[in-house]
Amino acid sequence: MCYWSTNIVIIIGKNFNFAPVKDRKLLNRELGRISASEYRTTRPSSGIALVLDNVRSAHNVGSAFRTSDAFGVDKVYLCGICPVPPSAELRKVALGAEEVVPSEHVEDAVDLVHRLQADGYTVIAVEQTVNSVKLDAFHRVPGAKYALVFGNEVEGVQQSVVDACDFSLEIPQQGTKHSLNVSVSVGVVLWAFLLTN
């Protein structure tokens, strides 16, 4: 016997009769995930690269990899003191995405910004600046390539890197802190870019 209410199921005895499920979580095999090699070779380019400027925490870097995988980022650049794969702490959060999303360590972020610009990227510092464009007012140019620069947990994007970028993009905020964790910022901005694609 099964008693069903909106929140509780009580089962008495060994025979189970369940009411139909209103909604069911998908199993991993039902998600239609592509393989790591398909991600690298057959997936269409998103035109988005991620640049982490001296992000110190392996957990934040791992989260950036996992989010980059979810949103189809083409490459992650790890600048300065960023932890780099292989790293057990990074992997703990990335769940293997660091093996899927291509990455490169670059010592100097300013040099990288110039290199990406020469390769046709519009390089954007995600930072609060005097002339920053609010994320909700930004519109992607179809077919354009973008490199999004996220900064250190305390100092943000270095001023020299902000100066080298094409412009700055700011996430509008309403609270008292006017600050988000860098891994949260990565997710917010990538989601917004996905919506405007």
Secondary structure, 3 states (H helix, E strand, C coil): CEEECCCCEEECCCCCCCCCCCCCCCCHHHCCCCCHHHHHHCCCCCCEEEEEECCCCHHHHHHHHHHHHHHCCCEEEEECCCCCCCCHHHHHHHCCHHHHCCEEEECCHHHHHHHHHHCCEEEEEECCCCCCEEHHHCCCCCCCEEEEEEEECCCECCHHHHHHCCEEEECCCCCCCCCCCHHHHHHHHHHHHHHCC
